[in-house]
Amino acid sequence: MPNDTTPKPPRQKGPNVWLDMDQKELDDAYDQAVYAPNQMKVQTRRDVSTARAREALGKPQRLKYGTPDIEGLDLFRAKTPNAPIVVYIHGGAWRRGVSADNHTPAEMFVAAGAHYLAADFSNIDDHQGDLLPMVDQVRRAVAWTWKNAREFGGDPKKLYVIGHSSGAHLTSCIITTDWAKDYGIPDDIIAGSLTCSGMYDLTPVRLSKRSEYVKFTDATVEKLSAMRHIDRINMPVVVGYGTEETPEFQRQAREFSAALKAAGKQHELVVGPGYNHFEIAETISNPYGLIGRRVLKMMGLGPG
C-alpha cells in the first residue's frame, strides 16, 4: 500500500473563548505537556537529585501541622541557630505530588544556613474538586511553622514561602491571606516569597479543561485569585517564569508582576530565556541558578 503523503489540512480555529484563544488553544495553554515535551526527563532528574539530597542531608524530621497523615512537613535542619526558614509548596496541577518528591532544594538552603520544610497536603481529587481545603491546608502549614519555629531552631521573623506551578498559585494564596481575621495571628508573619510559573487569576483557568477536575465557582475564583487581593501582600515577592512556558503561564506572571508594580509592592520579575515550565524549576535548587540566586539574595544568604 503506498504511503499517504498528503499533508493534513490546517486545524480550523474555533471561536475565541479567552483573549485570542479558541477552546483547544486555551486548553493547551494550561497543559504543560504540550509545551514541554521533555517533562518526563526533567522529572527523572528531579527524582535523582531528591534522592541525592537525602543521601547528603539524611532523613528529614516529620513535623505535623494537622491530624491527618498527609498534613505534615519534612524538615531539613540548618546547623545555624535561630536560622531563617523556607517552606516549599510543591506543584502538580493541584492533582499530583508529595513532599518527599521535593527535597532537592533542601541541600542548597541548608548549606546557605536556612531550615527547609517541604509541605505535604491533599490533592484536589481528595476534595472532590474543591480548592478551598487545599488552600486552608497550606495556610495552616505556614501558620504552624511560624508558631513553632523556635522549637526547631528557626527564626519566626525570617519565614519565607516558595512555590512552583500550582504550588506557586497556592503560595500566592498564602501571601494574600488575612491572617489576623482568619487564623488569629499577625499579618506580617512572612518575610518574603517566590512564586515561580504560577497562576494568579483563575478566570481563564476556569474556562480551560482544568475545570473537568476542579469545581470552580464564582466564590472560588474571587477568593483564590491573588490578582484580586494585591493589597494584602506586605512582603518582597520574586515572580519567575520561562520563555518556553505556555503563553498563559507567561502572561499570568507578567500581569501579576505588573499589578504588584502598580500597587507599589516590593517585587522582582525574573524571566528565564529558553526555560520551559519544568526546566526553570530546576534553577530553584542552584545557588547560582536563575531563581535560586534571587531567592538567596532576598533572604540575605548565598552568593547574592
C-alpha positions, -999 to 999 in steps of 0.1 A, spaced: 0 0 0 16 33 -10 23 59 18 -2 87 20 20 118 19 -10 142 15 -5 170 40 -32 173 66 -53 204 63 -46 231 90 -68 229 121 -99 251 118 -98 277 145 -129 279 166 -145 309 183 -124 327 209 -131 318 245 -103 338 262 -84 367 246 -75 354 211 -76 317 220 -102 292 210 -110 263 233 -82 240 221 -56 268 223 -67 277 259 -68 240 269 -32 236 256 -22 268 274 -30 251 307 -14 218 298 23 218 304 29 186 284 20 204 252 48 229 256 74 208 275 80 175 256 109 167 279 87 167 310 94 131 320 132 135 315 132 166 338 111 148 364 136 118 363 164 143 370 143 157 399 139 122 414 176 115 412 185 149 427 160 145 455 175 111 464 209 126 464 198 154 487 185 129 512 218 110 510 237 142 517 215 155 545 199 124 560 163 116 565 141 146 573 122 151 605 85 148 600 65 176 617 27 176 620 6 207 614 -27 188 615 -43 154 624 -45 136 590 -13 118 580 -9 140 549 -8 171 570 29 172 577 62 190 569 95 174 561 122 193 579 158 195 570 176 214 597 203 240 593 232 239 616 230 276 623 210 285 654 180 308 650 181 302 613 158 315 585 131 292 574 119 282 539 86 264 534 83 249 499 48 244 483 50 218 455 32 218 422 15 191 401 -16 207 386 -32 205 421 -36 168 414 -1 152 419 29 154 441 40 148 477 66 165 499 90 135 495 94 143 458 106 178 465 136 175 488 161 187 461 161 224 473 169 213 508 206 209 501 210 245 488 191 261 516 207 241 544 241 248 530 232 285 530 222 284 566 184 280 564 159 254 575 140 238 547 105 224 551 86 207 523 49 208 529 25 179 524 -11 185 516 -40 167 499 -46 168 462 -77 182 445 -92 147 439 -92 141 476 -115 170 480 -139 163 451 -125 192 431 -127 218 458 -96 240 460 -105 257 493 -95 228 516 -60 227 499 -55 264 504 -65 261 540 -40 232 545 -10 252 531 -20 282 551 -22 262 583 11 246 575 27 281 573 9 293 604 21 262 623 56 268 611 56 304 623 41 294 657 66 266 663 97 280 647 116 283 679 110 247 687 132 235 658 157 264 660 141 287 634 136 324 634 99 332 630 108 367 618 126 352 588 99 329 574 99 326 536 74 307 514 83 295 479 63 275 453 63 264 417 34 258 392 2 251 411 23 254 442 30 290 431 -7 295 429 -11 281 464 18 303 475 0 333 461 -30 324 482 -7 321 513 8 356 508 -27 372 503 -41 356 535 -59 377 560 -40 361 589 -55 382 617 -91 376 606 -89 340 596 -61 325 617 -58 349 647 -21 356 641 -2 387 629 -5 397 593 33 401 589 44 365 595 60 361 561 93 378 553 95 371 516 81 348 489 88 332 455 60 324 430 75 306 400 54 297 370 21 301 387 -15 312 382 -28 344 398 -61 348 381 -84 318 380 -108 332 354 -92 317 323 -83 285 342 -120 280 349 -126 282 311 -100 256 304 -101 218 306 -88 220 341 -125 226 350 -130 189 343 -115 181 377 -116 214 396 -150 227 407 -146 264 400 -172 287 414 -176 325 414 -166 324 451 -135 302 444 -123 324 416 -128 355 438 -112 342 469 -83 324 453 -71 348 426 -42 367 441 -46 394 414 -78 405 433 -60 407 467 -28 425 459 -34 449 488 -28 421 513 8 415 501 32 430 525 65 413 518 91 412 490 80 388 462 101 372 434 80 363 404 95 340 379 87 323 346 104 308 315 101 320 279 93 284 267 63 280 290 28 281 278 15 316 267 -9 317 296 17 309 322 39 336 308 10 361 307 -1 353 342 34 360 356 38 393 336 4 406 347 9 396 383 42 415 383 26 445 366 -1 445 393 25 444 421 44 472 405 12 493 400 4 488 437 39 499 448 48 464 462 84 454 465 90 426 440 113 414 412 103 398 379 127 371 368 124 359 332 143 327 321 151 328 284 150 293 269 135 276 300 102 256 299 79 251 329 99 222 343 134 233 335 130 266 353 120 248 385 155 231 385 171 265 389 154 270 423 178 245 438 210 260 424 227 289 444 240 302 411 208 293 391 184 318 377 158 315 406 180 301 434 203 331 433 174 355 435 158 337 464 190 336 484 196 373 477 161 381 490 169 361 522 203 378 526 221 345 521 243 329 495 262 345 466 238 374 461 
